[in-house]
Amino acid sequence: MSRSDDVLKVHRLAHAGGSAALLEWLAAHLGGWVGVVDAEAEHGRVPEAAVRGAAELTARGVRSAVLHDGDRATLLFALDGPRAPAAVLAAVLERPHDPGAPALLADAAVPLALVLRAEEAERREERVRRAELRTREAVLRLLMSGLLPTAHQIAGALGPALPDPLRLYVVECPAGRLAEVGALCRELTDGRAWIVRCPVYVRHLIVLAPTGPAAGRPLAGALVEAAPDCTVGVSGEMRLGEAPVAYTQAFHALAVARGREERHARFGPGPELALAAHEAGAGWAGALLAPLHTHEPRRPQDPGGQELRATAEAWLNFASHATRLLRIHRNTLAARLRLIEVLLGLDLARLPDQAALSLALRLTPGAGRASGTSPEHAPGLDEVLRDPRLTEWARGHLNGLTGPDAPPGARDTVRVWLAHDAQLGPAAAAMGVSVPGARKRLTRIEALLERSLLQSPSARYDLWLAHRAEGLAEDLAR
């Protein structure tokens, strides 16, 4: 091949394959070792002659050199770019080498320097992108923990400002399209929405969009129209401080949207348990959680009360996936849950205790504050559930299971599932059906109740509490 052919080949490789492809071709073409030597080079994989030659070239301040060492020659060319002057193109060749090697390496140095600069820029851009993703995730965590001032401060640095009031959207789409769908959400909301990838579910985007006249076209319908492979769940209109409730609502709506032709759904109307139970249950909740809120770790590296509370909330909402949200090992999660059980006197393998803890956490939004009610004088959970407001809430919550649209045996299916701690296998055995059959029944009930049951966050805690409250009311009426 002529020199012009070699130059053309070098430029094509640099453009199509990057620095790695170009260096690999040069090494094969010249029959020796060819690489870039700089401060980041792995010296265990770089010939000593290349390391010594690069150091000498840099020390002398020259652009090129040839060093002979016995039966080998080291050809060196300084590279312009982000790592210059330390970056050197080096070739270690057996003597006698191809006489055209110096010219070929000199011709390759310029496109190689350019592609190295481009690759460095891509790496920096990727680092910035990842840093922004993690920062947005941190803002979401702060919102879910009720730390609004800090969330506002960090969000303001990134933009846009956090919307208040808002609707929260959970968008489910193929994992490879998250960036594209996120850009579409920004376009459809004129850049006003706060968009973050879900730290738990890899196919979910969480979108906090403003409401009111400035919100523009409803996002869910427009998004599904533009991206038919997406499914969208939408919360009711809420204040920013209610973001955790908004997320749960949108997640339940997503379970409904999966079964609808239009592929989007808004959270169905219905009374909120925390509102119905607040007056009757605040004292009980504070007393139950007091050992958690006042817990002081024995060692600096052990979790304190607020961290244990966050662990409990994450686990109740996401089960084993809580490790992704909390960024901890599963063994660490298991150890924290055992400590929570000891502190609170609960058995978190049982659905009744899970439901009690879930309700108590929702009734004490001031994380880390101990209640003024002593455990001795606080009501029990059953006493809270006997309150007429809870009875009314329970009947409204369960009405759908016996309404005209309910499939046969829906109430019994839910009752058996709850009695077996919401575990599909034991519940299916008790009903005399297969596990897929039990899952199919519960999937139909999800659409009926407009709540997620099988995937967390699940409505199983509220269903158990509703059944318990209704049962207590029936016992009282007898």
Secondary structure in CASP SS format (residue, H / E / C, confidence):
PFRMAT SS
TARGET T0000
AUTHOR 0000-0000-0000
METHOD secondary structure of the structure
MODEL  1
M C 1.00
S C 1.00
R H 1.00
S H 1.00
D H 1.00
D H 1.00
V H 1.00
L H 1.00
K H 1.00
V H 1.00
H H 1.00
R H 1.00
L H 1.00
A H 1.00
H H 1.00
A H 1.00
G H 1.00
G H 1.00
S H 1.00
A H 1.00
A H 1.00
L H 1.00
L H 1.00
E H 1.00
W H 1.00
L H 1.00
A H 1.00
A H 1.00
H H 1.00
L H 1.00
G C 1.00
G C 1.00
W E 1.00
V E 1.00
G E 1.00
V E 1.00
V E 1.00
D C 1.00
A C 1.00
E C 1.00
A C 1.00
E C 1.00
H H 1.00
G H 1.00
R H 1.00
V C 1.00
P C 1.00
E H 1.00
A H 1.00
A H 1.00
V H 1.00
R H 1.00
G H 1.00
A H 1.00
A H 1.00
E H 1.00
L H 1.00
T H 1.00
A H 1.00
R H 1.00
G C 1.00
V C 1.00
R C 1.00
S E 1.00
A E 1.00
V E 1.00
L E 1.00
H E 1.00
D E 1.00
G C 1.00
D C 1.00
R E 1.00
A E 1.00
T E 1.00
L E 1.00
L E 1.00
F E 1.00
A E 1.00
L C 1.00
D C 1.00
G C 1.00
P C 1.00
R C 1.00
A C 1.00
P C 1.00
A C 1.00
A C 1.00
V E 1.00
L E 1.00
A E 1.00
A E 1.00
V E 1.00
L E 1.00
E E 1.00
R C 1.00
P C 1.00
H C 1.00
D C 1.00
P C 1.00
G C 1.00
A H 1.00
P H 1.00
A H 1.00
L H 1.00
L H 1.00
A H 1.00
D H 1.00
A H 1.00
A H 1.00
V H 1.00
P H 1.00
L H 1.00
A H 1.00
L H 1.00
V H 1.00
L H 1.00
R H 1.00
A H 1.00
E H 1.00
E H 1.00
A H 1.00
E H 1.00
R H 1.00
R H 1.00
E H 1.00
E H 1.00
R H 1.00
V H 1.00
R H 1.00
R H 1.00
A H 1.00
E H 1.00
L H 1.00
R H 1.00
T H 1.00
R H 1.00
E H 1.00
A H 1.00
V H 1.00
L H 1.00
R H 1.00
L H 1.00
L H 1.00
M H 1.00
S C 1.00
G C 1.00
L C 1.00
L H 1.00
P H 1.00
T H 1.00
A H 1.00
H H 1.00
Q H 1.00
I H 1.00
A H 1.00
G H 1.00
A H 1.00
L H 1.00
G C 1.00
P C 1.00
A C 1.00
L C 1.00
P C 1.00
D C 1.00
P C 1.00
L E 1.00
R E 1.00
L E 1.00
Y E 1.00
V E 1.00
V E 1.00
E E 1.00
C C 1.00
P C 1.00
A H 1.00
G H 1.00
R H 1.00
L H 1.00
A H 1.00
E H 1.00
V H 1.00
G H 1.00
A H 1.00
L H 1.00
C H 1.00
R H 1.00
E H 1.00
L H 1.00
T C 1.00
D C 1.00
G C 1.00
R C 1.00
A C 1.00
W E 1.00
I E 1.00
V E 1.00
R E 1.00
C C 1.00
P C 1.00
V C 1.00
Y C 1.00
V C 1.00
R C 1.00
H E 1.00
L E 1.00
I E 1.00
V E 1.00
L E 1.00
A E 1.00
P E 1.00
T C 1.00
G C 1.00
P H 1.00
A H 1.00
A H 1.00
G C 1.00
R C 1.00
P C 1.00
L H 1.00
A H 1.00
G H 1.00
A H 1.00
L H 1.00
V H 1.00
E H 1.00
A H 1.00
A C 1.00
P C 1.00
D C 1.00
C C 1.00
T E 1.00
V E 1.00
G E 1.00
V E 1.00
S C 1.00
G C 1.00
E C 1.00
M E 1.00
R C 1.00
L H 1.00
G H 1.00
E H 1.00
A H 1.00
P H 1.00
V H 1.00
A H 1.00
Y H 1.00
T H 1.00
Q H 1.00
A H 1.00
F H 1.00
H H 1.00
A H 1.00
L H 1.00
A H 1.00
V H 1.00
A H 1.00
R C 1.00
G C 1.00
R C 1.00
E C 1.00
E C 1.00
R C 1.00
H E 1.00
A E 1.00
R E 1.00
F C 1.00
G C 1.00
P C 1.00
G C 1.00
P C 1.00
E C 1.00
L H 1.00
A H 1.00
L H 1.00
A H 1.00
A H 1.00
H H 1.00
E H 1.00
A H 1.00
G H 1.00
A H 1.00
G H 1.00
W H 1.00
A H 1.00
G H 1.00
A H 1.00
L H 1.00
L H 1.00
A H 1.00
P H 1.00
L H 1.00
H H 1.00
T C 1.00
H C 1.00
E C 1.00
P C 1.00
R C 1.00
R C 1.00
P C 1.00
Q C 1.00
D C 1.00
P C 1.00
G C 1.00
G H 1.00
Q H 1.00
E H 1.00
L H 1.00
R H 1.00
A H 1.00
T H 1.00
A H 1.00
E H 1.00
A H 1.00
W H 1.00
L H 1.00
N H 1.00
F H 1.00
A H 1.00
S H 1.00
H H 1.00
A H 1.00
T H 1.00
R H 1.00
L H 1.00
L H 1.00
R C 1.00
I C 1.00
H C 1.00
R H 1.00
N H 1.00
T H 1.00
L H 1.00
A H 1.00
A H 1.00
R H 1.00
L H 1.00
R H 1.00
L H 1.00
I H 1.00
E H 1.00
V H 1.00
L H 1.00
L H 1.00
G C 1.00
L C 1.00
D C 1.00
L C 1.00
A C 1.00
R C 1.00
L H 1.00
P H 1.00
D H 1.00
Q H 1.00
A H 1.00
A H 1.00
L H 1.00
S H 1.00
L H 1.00
A H 1.00
L H 1.00
R H 1.00
L H 1.00
T C 1.00
P C 1.00
G C 1.00
A C 1.00
G C 1.00
R C 1.00
A C 1.00
S C 1.00
G C 1.00
T C 1.00
S C 1.00
P C 1.00
E C 1.00
H C 1.00
A C 1.00
P C 1.00
G C 1.00
L H 1.00
D H 1.00
E H 1.00
V H 1.00
L H 1.00
R C 1.00
D C 1.00
P H 1.00
R H 1.00
L H 1.00
T H 1.00
E H 1.00
W H 1.00
A H 1.00
R H 1.00
G H 1.00
H H 1.00
L H 1.00
N H 1.00
G H 1.00
L H 1.00
T C 1.00
G C 1.00
P C 1.00
D C 1.00
A C 1.00
P C 1.00
P C 1.00
G C 1.00
A H 1.00
R H 1.00
D H 1.00
T H 1.00
V H 1.00
R H 1.00
V H 1.00
W H 1.00
L H 1.00
A H 1.00
H C 1.00
D C 1.00
A C 1.00
Q C 1.00
L H 1.00
G H 1.00
P H 1.00
A H 1.00
A H 1.00
A H 1.00
A H 1.00
M H 1.00
G C 1.00
V C 1.00
S C 1.00
V H 1.00
P H 1.00
G H 1.00
A H 1.00
R H 1.00
K H 1.00
R H 1.00
L H 1.00
T H 1.00
R H 1.00
I H 1.00
E H 1.00
A H 1.00
L H 1.00
L H 1.00
E C 1.00
R C 1.00
S C 1.00
L C 1.00
L C 1.00
Q C 1.00
S C 1.00
P C 1.00
S C 1.00
A C 1.00
R H 1.00
Y H 1.00
D H 1.00
L H 1.00
W H 1.00
L H 1.00
A H 1.00
H H 1.00
R H 1.00
A H 1.00
E H 1.00
G H 1.00
L H 1.00
A H 1.00
E H 1.00
D H 1.00
L H 1.00
A H 1.00
R C 1.00
END
